[in-house]
Amino acid sequence: MTSISLNLQHGGVAGSLLVLGGARSGKSCFAERAITALPAPWVYLATGRAFDDEMRERIARHKRERGLAGWQTVEEPTDVATVLRQYANVPVLLDCLTLWLTNLLLDEQDIEAATQSLLNSLSDRTAPTVMVGNEVGLGIVPESPLGRRFRDEAGRLHQRLAERVGKVVFVAAGLPLVLKNEVDTRNP
């Protein structure tokens, strides 16, 4: 994977990185490398739920892979803002925003309130935050109303985050494309 310089030294919204891409694009690998370039420990905030055997095995495999020194996995499908505040002084990788959004939709939670809570929690952080999301708006229009709502909500979520965070990267075929790389001027 191509190396790029993003300087993830600061917390808050301006010190946050949003990594977008399609399925198997390399976005999670890129995000993990961005976080592990910082001193350990790191928190892996996992939002996936195991609804079937395949997903249970996938989650177990990810836990084994991250079982190396430095990582602490925190599984939280919906209340990511509380976890981000709880670990405000530790670099956090939130993977993934679109699974989080799915959980909110399935639980019929207030997406606007949850999104605002996420944004507020980023402002409270002193350590860097890297967030991963699936870009789902590049394909066909989903057939079902729930699918169309999911696509629309994901697009709105990513736009709001991209507007506020300091850094945004799009990953395709393992190659990162920097969309935004603002310098955090609080502590030059």
Phi, psi and omega in degrees: 000139180296139179267136175224156182260121180239348179047076178267071183256341188244160177265202180073181181295317182296332180270009182266153180238129174253123180247118181245156176172174178275180178298133179058032180276342185103007184295318180293321177297317178299315181297318179297319178295323179296317180290315184287354172285346177267160177296141176290160008275163177231148176251130174258105180271101185264130183254357183291148175244144181265094180270347181209174183298320181298318180290323176299318179292321178299315179296316179298319179297316179298319178297318178297316181296325179269004182289000179289160181306138176110329183266140166235123179267131174239119179263119178212108185285336185228319187267063183291331182298320179296319179294318179299323177288320181299325181249042185299335184258010183236136175301132182237135170253114177263112184223105015218154181298323183285330171292320175302313179299318177302314180299318178297316179297313181295327179272002180055044178271164180283104185293321179298314180295319180294320178295316179296322178296319177299311180299318179296320181294327177297322180296331182278350187277145175255346178253159180298150176232130175243128181239138182247136177218147176276126175280107185254001184270007182266352185260203181285163177289126181301149184285325186264155175301320178296319178298318178293321178296316178302311180301315181294316180296320179296317178299316179295317178301310182297321178297316181296317178295315182299326179293325187266323184285163182276338186221135177224131179232136173253130181246129175223132179054034179079003183253123180277137174241116181284119178265331182206131180213068180284143178278133177282110186270002181294319182226077184297000000 
